[in-house]
């Protein structure tokens, strides 16, 4: 059965490799990128994979809150329903760590934008829909003031905190009645992405390690029983829950803070 799948950050790395797999499986893909030339090239390459390939594309800078809101609006205007949202886009190192709204770009792209898109598009995903959120093995307790843009962090601090934050809100989001199934995943450590090359100066492992698990979580019926859980692809299984009282409180603070940002 052909599914309509929206994936952010589709112009390179794990996103593009996953997109190729989804196209080859016959699904309709909605791709996103922030560079118009790379987005057009990616769309052309994906369409060339199959005579029946179906690809739409949307341009947006997920580090800019206004662009994120416009992207959601554009999707809602074009589509009555989508089956899967894959929040893949991510940032580790960047020369500009604050956006026009004064927010940390790492938190904005890795945590806040996925949250906004998930909430905004939940109505067209419905209870039968699915959200796949890209987390990481690198996770650390969230400094709420940093999330709010009041405290500056170095690259690893911001990245690891943003990746725990998306895991935490994914677990809480899944508890709301009527929301789509929501699963967070570490696709694999130090895969051969641009992020790894620029951040760590190494080639990295096969991107298909990550693309395969993202595809499986996005499509496998068996994954529907894992709503709110976190899959660690380094370990090859779903991780034990971390939602202790302290993490549950942190998750609530993360969501409360993001709502305050989005409603400002």
LINSUL-V450197 format. One record per residue. RES is the residue in three letters. BURIAL is + if it has 16 or more other ideal C-beta (glycine too) atoms within 10 Angstrom, else -. Layout:
# LINSUL-V450197
[[RES/BURIAL] [RES/BURIAL]]
This chain:
# LINSUL-V450197
[[UNK/-] [UNK/-] [UNK/+] [UNK/+] [UNK/+] [UNK/+] [UNK/+] [UNK/+] [UNK/+] [UNK/+] [UNK/+] [UNK/+] [UNK/+] [UNK/+] [UNK/+] [UNK/+] [UNK/+] [UNK/+] [UNK/+] [UNK/+] [UNK/+] [UNK/+] [UNK/+] [UNK/-] [UNK/-] [UNK/-] [UNK/+] [UNK/+] [UNK/+] [UNK/+] [UNK/+] [UNK/+] [UNK/+] [UNK/+] [UNK/-] [UNK/-] [UNK/-] [UNK/-] [UNK/+] [UNK/-] [UNK/-] [UNK/+] [UNK/+] [UNK/-] [UNK/+] [UNK/+] [UNK/-] [UNK/-] [UNK/-] [UNK/-] [UNK/-] [UNK/-] [UNK/+] [UNK/-] [UNK/+] [UNK/-] [UNK/+] [UNK/+] [UNK/+] [UNK/+] [UNK/+] [UNK/+] [UNK/+] [UNK/+] [UNK/+] [UNK/-] [UNK/+] [UNK/+] [UNK/+] [UNK/-] [UNK/+] [UNK/+] [UNK/-] [UNK/-] [UNK/+] [UNK/-] [UNK/-] [UNK/-] [UNK/-] [UNK/-] [UNK/-] [UNK/+] [UNK/+] [UNK/+] [UNK/+] [UNK/+] [UNK/+] [UNK/+] [UNK/+] [UNK/+] [UNK/+] [UNK/+] [UNK/-] [UNK/-] [UNK/-] [UNK/-] [UNK/+] [UNK/-] [UNK/+] [UNK/-] [UNK/-] [UNK/-] [UNK/+] [UNK/+] [UNK/+] [UNK/+] [UNK/+] [UNK/+] [UNK/+] [UNK/+] [UNK/+] [UNK/+] [UNK/+] [UNK/+] [UNK/+] [UNK/+] [UNK/+] [UNK/+] [UNK/+] [UNK/+] [UNK/+] [UNK/+] [UNK/-] [UNK/+] [UNK/+] [UNK/-] [UNK/-] [UNK/-] [UNK/+] [UNK/+] [UNK/+] [UNK/+] [UNK/+] [UNK/+] [UNK/+] [UNK/+] [UNK/-] [UNK/+] [UNK/+] [UNK/-] [UNK/-] [UNK/+] [UNK/+] [UNK/+] [UNK/-] [UNK/+] [UNK/+] [UNK/+] [UNK/+] [UNK/-] [UNK/-] [UNK/-] [UNK/+] [UNK/-] [UNK/-] [UNK/-] [UNK/+] [UNK/+] [UNK/+] [UNK/+] [UNK/+] [UNK/+] [UNK/+] [UNK/+] [UNK/+] [UNK/+] [UNK/+] [UNK/+] [UNK/+] [UNK/+] [UNK/+] [UNK/+] [UNK/+] [UNK/+] [UNK/-] [UNK/-] [UNK/-] [UNK/-] [UNK/+] [UNK/+] [UNK/+] [UNK/+] [UNK/+] [UNK/+] [UNK/+] [UNK/+] [UNK/+] [UNK/+] [UNK/+] [UNK/-] [UNK/+] [UNK/+] [UNK/+] [UNK/-] [UNK/+] [UNK/+] [UNK/-] [UNK/-] [UNK/+] [UNK/-] [UNK/-] [UNK/-] [UNK/-] [UNK/+] [UNK/-] [UNK/-] [UNK/+] [UNK/+] [UNK/+] [UNK/+] [UNK/+] [UNK/+] [UNK/+] [UNK/+] [UNK/+] [UNK/+] [UNK/+] [UNK/+] [UNK/+] [UNK/-] [UNK/-] [UNK/-] [UNK/+] [UNK/-] [UNK/-] [UNK/+] [UNK/+] [UNK/+] [UNK/+] [UNK/+] [UNK/+] [UNK/+] [UNK/+] [UNK/-] [UNK/-] [UNK/-] [UNK/-] [UNK/-] [UNK/-] [UNK/-] [UNK/-] [UNK/+] [UNK/+] [UNK/-] [UNK/-] [UNK/-] [UNK/+] [UNK/-] [UNK/-] [UNK/+] [UNK/+] [UNK/-] [UNK/-] [UNK/+] [UNK/+] [UNK/-] [UNK/+] [UNK/+] [UNK/-] [UNK/-] [UNK/+] [UNK/-] [UNK/-] [UNK/-]]
